[in-house]
Amino acid sequence: MTKKIKSLLQRTVFYKAYLFFVKHFRLFFAFSYLPFLYKRRSKLPVEKEKAVFIEVSQPSLSNNLNLLHDSLEKEGYKTEVHLLLANSGLKREQRKRLKALIFSMATAHYVFITEGTEFLSGLIIRPETVFSQVWHGCGAFKKFGLACAEGLFGASEEYMKKHPFYSGYTNVFVSSENVCWAYEQAMGYSHNSSVVKPLGVSRTDVFFNSDFINKAKEKLKETIPQSKDKKVILYAPTFRGHTADAVSPDFLDYKKAAEALSGEYILLVKHHPHVKKPPVIPQECRDFAFDVTKTLDIDTLLCVSDICVSDYSSLIFEFSLFERPMIFFAPDRDDYIDWRGFFYDYSDFTPGDIVNTTEELIASVKKLENGFDKSQIKSFKEKFMSACDGHSTERILSCVIRESI
């Protein structure tokens, strides 16, 4: 179909009627039909040893839930995993997945989730169920939820309050007491609410496990043999745009970076999972730069990297636990601030050089060869990651089980 024909079709009354139907069917399904199913099903008794784990968009159980899931399973709890694949649209298969989840949640004693979703926000959770949001990132960086209301990235405040994404939680677990206010603002909870709790982030426990770190180093050697005797630079930018049409930035000149740094370094590129078509690394640079988006997970990469280059990704919080240098490659930060916004002033917040060009990035890397002052990273870590000490999973589960007694 040509662009011209498609454009003409999109202007027709039938197409506009179709869009109206799709929007309102989604709202009906989320805020009327699913709550009806939940209310009817929740008349059944709660299964005391049942724990439900929900992934909103990931195709498998993520590192945000793995340790919690495995710990409860080892203790003999009945665990269920539900993958919603919410980005696939409200098609028949997703409707089936949502209905299956609702039936399961209605009799669950414990429910864990890592993102917000409109499909659960219409539910009035039964009091016997402990519903915990463990979130998919640490700290507080990019604005989300109600903090984005009326902005380019967010919807209207009226719509977001009428159709909330983050209601009904018993707990919201975060990485530090200093960021509680940001989650309260974004999720619509009152200041100093008892819902947001700084008990840590479960996924960070692996960064205090020497066996995990050693395995990560071995995994790197197996996957990228060229890493031997080289320092590792991780380039992990976040996406631009909305999740459905996410793209990666294309600011880095791989050829210039290879010419300047390939003698001592390799570059590992990790694109955000929402990005479907990332920029391609030039063929002549592939002995220096490697796209590891599909071959190495982010936890492995954080363990093995000597320098982290990012822009607006929350992975900088996890990386700060290693007290290694960071560089912020953010030439479009003014546009990004207008689009999404931050909880903190970007220039004051970032614990490392902010660069705008490949040449500045190279210079910042070279500067680190003369030494690195850890004090800025340590202050950053203490402020944003104080509850992440290798025992977050233990504290979270202790809290959840205590609340259910």
WOGIRA-V520238 format. One line per field, one symbol per residue. phi: phi as a letter, one per 20 degrees, with the letter a starting at -180 (. if undefined). burial: I if it has 16 or more other ideal C-beta (glycine too) atoms within 10 Angstrom, else O. A space follows every 10 residues. Layout:
phi = ???
burial = ???
This chain:
phi = .fffffffff efffffffff fgffffffff dcffffffff ffffffefdd cddddfcfeb feffdgffff ffffenfedc dcdelffene egffffffff fgffffdeec ccbdbebffd feeeffffee ddedldbdmb cffblffegm efeeefffff ffcfecenfe cceceaffdg gfffffenef fmfefecedo cgfffffddf ffffffffff ffecgffgmd eddedcfeed neffcfcefc efeffffffe cffdccdddc effffecfge fggfdeeddc edgddcffff fffdeecddc ccefffffff feldfccdec fdfffffffd ncfcfffeef erfdcdcfff fgfffffffe pbefgfffff fffdcfedcn cfgfffffff fffee
burial = OOOOOOOOOO OOOOOOOOOO OOOOOOOOII IOIIIOIIOO IIOOOIOOOI IIIIIIIIOO IIIIIIIIIO IIOOOOIOII OIIIOIOOOO OOOIOOIIOO IIIIIIIIII IIIIIIIIII IIIOIIOOII IIIIIIIIII IIIIIIIIIO OOIIOOOOOI OOIIIIIIII IIIIIIOIII OIIIIIIIIO OOOOIIIIII IIIIIIIOOO OOIOOIOOII OOOIOOIOOI OIIIIIIIII OOOOOIIIIO IIIIOOIIOI IIOOIIIIII IIIIIOOIIO IOOOIOOIII IIIOOIOIII IIIIIIIIII IIIIIIIIII IIOIIIIIII IIIOOIIOOI IIIOOIOOII IIIIIOOIOO IIOIIOOIOO OOOOOOIOOI IOIIIOIIOO OIIOIIIOII OOOOO
